[in-house]
Amino acid sequence: MRSVREEFERDKILKPLNWAVRVLWLATAILVVFLVFIPFFSFNFLSQGRHYLWIITVIVALINSVNTYLVYIRKNVANQIMKRLLTVNVITLQFLMAIAVNITGGIESVAVHLFHVVTLVTIASYS
């Protein structure tokens, strides 16, 4: 039986993880739709970056599968493991955003503003 403090800590960890799982599945779905339909357009957008985006999509889906398993399917995971999972998610999100900015053209691209997402996730996770 868990104490009230342990339950509070668990809820504090699970809320951002639930949010992260949903957002990452949404991002995966959007990326798949984008990557399936982008070859039908006549402009040469992401000609080389398309391969990288497929790799990123697969990585996000794999990581989020682990998240989904630990958060929704196997619900009695220790709080320490959940904290590590949250940290890994923030680091992975930062890494993937850096790759997206690199693919889209570096600091001059609009994708630089994706780093605000990482900041918001970090604030939500550790506030």
Secondary structure, DSSP 8 states (H G I E B T S, - for coil): ---HHHHHHHHHHHHHHHHHHHHHHHHHHHHHHHHHHGGGSSS--STTHHHHHHHHHHHHHHHHHHHHIIIIIS----HHHHHHHHHHHHHHHHHHHHHHHHHHTGGGSGGGGGHHHHHHHHHHHH-
